[in-house]
Amino acid sequence: MTSDPTSPADRYADEPVALAGLRRKPHRGGDRALLDEVLDTTLVGTLSTVIEGWPWSVPMLFARAGDAILLHGSIAAGALRHVAEGVPSTFTVFILDGIVVADALFDHSANYRSAVIRGIPERADDEVAALEVLSDKLIPGRVAESPEITRKERAATIALRIPIVDGQWIAKARSGGPGVETDNWTGVVPTRTVFDDPITATGHLIPESVRRLVGG
């Protein structure tokens, strides 16, 4: 079996032109500021790729660090090991900001912010640092409260980064009410994500980072 002489980046350069832009309602496309906002606000995204001709998608926690998306998980996770070999992938995130209620069902819609990043995942230079960035995104300040990761834990995990490259991402948003006027009631039902009171598993003292997260 002969190896592919081209690098992953060379193979990815042949992507279809149709992937590079919005065909429907291109005015909803956003700039890099919107992209960063979506990535920094969202906690979960979906990593997607293809293996042996079949699509493969896995929802994952993630964090943005500068011009890269960081993913962290078990070394036994098949999807992470697969894309770490230099496989073209996409990472998608979506925030539902509101349900748009129109008069006619056809005109109902949603207010949202979304992003799609295309790229070739690569192993993170510092897997511990990647885990710390991800942990502090989920629970700000938790890294400083936790013991250092052990050598055994480090060996059991894998951290990847997906570079954010110009021309290989799309950010999109919709806001406002329905676009059709009527005498009947129409409007928007806003949606948001909130954290409820923590449920204790062990111990009695709730860490400061968790108290700040739930706002108490």
Secondary structure, 3 states (H helix, E strand, C coil): CCCCCCCHHHHHCCCCHHHHCCCCCHHHECCHHHHHHHHHHCCEEEEEEEECCEEEEEEEECEECCCEEEEEEECCCHHHHHHCCCCCEEEEEEEEEEEEECCCHHHCEEEEEEEEEEECCEECCCHHHHHHHHHHHHCCCHHHHCCCCCHHHHHCEEEEEEECCCCCEEEEEECCCCCCCCCCCCEEEECCCCCCCCCCCCCCCCCHHHHHHCCC
